[in-house]
Amino acid sequence: MEKELEKVRKRTEKRLEQYRRRGSASRPINSALDHLGRIEGYPTKNVGRINMKGLPKPIRVIGYIWFGFIGLMIISLIYVNVRDWLL
């Protein structure tokens, strides 16, 4: 029982140390909103980046199709504009 208690103490100290090392910019202003964001899955780091490999496969496929469609529309728009400009 003493070993288990020591493991719990070490784990608690490790988590407290990790919490203390966090910068002031990463601390939430409102803990209730921070909790809500964690429950709903709001991204907290690298908000501007999309990690496609971390998403489920069907959503990745839809994302690849969507980005491909947007790319083809941009290319076709450029082609049509250049063709009309030359003719």
C-alpha positions in Angstrom: 0.0 0.0 0.0 2.9 2.3 0.7 4.3 1.8 -2.8 0.9 2.7 -4.4 0.7 5.8 -2.3 4.2 6.8 -3.3 3.3 6.3 -7.0 0.2 8.6 -6.5 2.3 11.2 -4.9 4.9 11.1 -7.7 2.2 11.3 -10.4 0.5 14.2 -8.6 3.8 16.1 -8.2 4.6 15.5 -11.9 1.2 16.9 -13.0 1.6 19.9 -10.7 5.0 20.6 -12.1 3.7 20.4 -15.6 0.9 22.9 -14.6 3.4 25.3 -13.1 5.7 25.2 -16.1 2.9 26.3 -18.4 3.2 29.9 -19.7 0.8 32.6 -18.7 -0.4 32.8 -22.3 -1.7 29.2 -22.2 -3.7 29.6 -19.0 -7.4 30.1 -19.5 -9.0 33.3 -18.5 -12.2 31.6 -17.6 -12.0 28.1 -16.3 -15.6 27.3 -17.2 -15.0 28.3 -20.9 -11.8 26.3 -20.9 -13.8 23.2 -19.6 -16.5 23.8 -22.2 -13.9 24.0 -25.0 -12.3 20.8 -23.9 -15.6 19.0 -23.8 -16.7 20.3 -27.2 -13.2 19.7 -28.7 -12.1 23.2 -29.6 -8.5 23.3 -30.8 -6.2 25.1 -28.4 -2.9 24.9 -30.2 -2.1 25.4 -33.9 -5.5 26.8 -34.7 -4.4 27.8 -38.1 -3.3 24.3 -39.1 -5.5 21.4 -40.1 -4.2 18.0 -39.2 -5.9 15.9 -41.9 -4.2 12.6 -40.7 -5.8 13.0 -37.2 -9.3 13.0 -38.6 -11.4 9.9 -39.3 -11.0 8.4 -42.8 -14.5 9.4 -44.2 -13.9 13.0 -43.2 -10.4 13.0 -44.7 -11.8 11.7 -48.0 -14.5 14.4 -48.0 -11.8 17.0 -47.2 -9.5 15.8 -50.0 -12.4 15.9 -52.4 -13.4 19.4 -51.3 -9.9 20.8 -51.6 -9.5 19.1 -54.9 -12.7 20.6 -56.2 -11.7 24.1 -55.0 -8.3 23.7 -56.8 -10.0 22.6 -60.0 -12.4 25.5 -59.9 -9.5 27.9 -59.5 -7.6 26.4 -62.3 -10.6 26.4 -64.6 -11.4 30.0 -63.7 -7.9 31.1 -64.6 -8.1 29.1 -67.9 -11.4 30.7 -68.9 -10.2 34.2 -68.1 -6.9 33.7 -70.0 -8.8 32.2 -73.0 -11.3 35.1 -73.1 -8.5 37.6 -72.8 -6.6 36.1 -75.7 -9.6 35.7 -78.0 
